[in-house]
């Protein structure tokens, strides 16, 4: 169970970190680059378990010593990155964004950022590009694992030494894999960030360290090359449409396991190539720095960095990583700082707790209204103050309204919903139903606010569409309800976000292409590809409903994606406009939806861009109101605007 240094493991770290950087940079061909994190988990499980199991076998097991080593390894570079990021955020971010940043600093300092992002950030959504510390979710998962795993290993060793270790870890790994398969179907956001859904990936690496048998030479050659191939396939083939983590994660996880087991093979020699090892040595710092560099560059620039710009930022991330490794990681782990200042364990723990406390205090200052916002407002111009005042009401989260009677919006068909709907039908007659994703949340709430009809029901949930079949999305439940009681509604309105039905070059998320960094820069329509499979899958669900009752497919609304920084920099009286070419893209998408629905009885398409007749800048903001909560969702004023435009189209008999 003892370990020796393996250069190929450092090379495998390079294989893990480079795709992650490429994915966040939006480079074509790296749509699955996020799986590099899964490879990191396997490596961590392997290395940590090897150390702990070796200590157990040699009778020198110390949990305190383990935590000391983790603190020396993880915290110095993390604290420096957080400190620099806080300074840059203070200089670049507007108060609303800085408040969100401060919340993430608080969570990162306590190794709970994964729990924060479960409810706050869709990893694959448009807001992900605006969260400097989003990548720290994986560090939180690892630290939570490091807190629990040494205790579990110690208990298993007491039960039955080496055999108990292997069987116990295998059982935990299998249970976690089963849980992850269940979890993505019921709560994909939580599953993505959640330790119980990820523990099997760390456990897979742990088993590599615990099982002493090693394959023969021929088998190692096959395993090594097959493992590298599996990781490459995952990086190139997977994308945000795949449920994750799930059995699909077996590609990168199994690939990493195969490479670890293939010590001394051709694959191992390739990974031991000096440039690969060099990148692997700085991989932790590279992972730490790349996302803040990308996010802050976007915030500082007047346009979305192109491919060359992102390539330059990627190189900058690697340079910062080397500096961090050379002058932060090494001195604190083995060099002068360790010998001069942190020679004793209590000093390491004291410094760690002091750093955590400092970041918690800074975060609380930045999060409270008396902190950064008050400081910023003291130096703001009158126009900046007037513009800033628009953000608070626009950012109010309005979701799933319920008037207590027969206008209500919920995530799924609840246990008491059928009876409530029957009562509403008896009192008011057939109602109007709205189903779909987060855009449909806005739609249902807008119709409820507008009192479009006495009976309005919404079954809506963010990031949930029929083309992403997940048990918690509720589409099966709504279909079952319509099978039993189609009389409840006169019409069902169906809406999903347009950004989920189209993509940019190389699978790039279109929200980054739409972002208002260059108002006069056209978005070439040829760069946007319609996702025919996604359109067909959503259409198939709408068509199935249309066999029971009339269905209206509301084509996607245009998404302004104008950053807060632009609004604050230019003021509320700036003539904001849609990017040239953006309207044509959504018109093309509407045409594709109309073509699908043309031969489907009882399925009608309403052209939402035409119905809204979005006029900029007044339908985005004035100095009296800001309509949009973010790039593609509406605040209260926006919901009132949306309802006023769509009630005549969707509920002409409104009262």
Secondary structure, DSSP 4 states (H G I P E B T S, - for coil): ------HHHHHHHHHHHHHHHHHHHT-TT-TTGGGHHHHHHHHHHHHHHHHHHHHHHTT---HHHHHHHHHHHHHHHHHHHHHHHHHHHHHH--HHHHHHHHHHHHHHHTT-HHHHHHHH--TTSGGGGG-TTGGGHHHHHHHHHHHHHHHHHHHHHHHHHHHHHHHHHHHHHHHHHHHHHHHHHH-HHHHHH-HHHHHHHHHHHHHHHH------HHHHHHHHHHHHHHHHHHHHH--TTS-SSSGGGHHHHHHHHHHHHTTTSHHHHHHTSHHHHHHHHTHHHHHHHHHHHHHHHHHHSSS---HHHHHHHHHHHHHHHHHHIIIIIHHHHTSHHHHHT--SHHHHHHHHHHHHHHHHHHHHHHHSTTTHHHHHHHT--HHHHHHHHHHHHHH----S-B-SSSEEEESS--TTHHHHHHHHHHHH-SEEEEEESHHHHHHHHHHHHTT-SS-EEEEE-TT--TTS--GGG-HHHHHHHHHH-GGGEEEEEEE--GGGSEE-GGG--HHHHHSTT-TT----GGG-EE-HHHHHHHHHHHHHHHTTS-EEEEPPPP-----HHHHHHH-TTS---PPTTHHHHHHHHHHHHHHHHTTSTTEEEE-HHHHHT--TTTTTB-SS-B-BSSSS-B-HHHHHHHHHHHHHHH-TT--
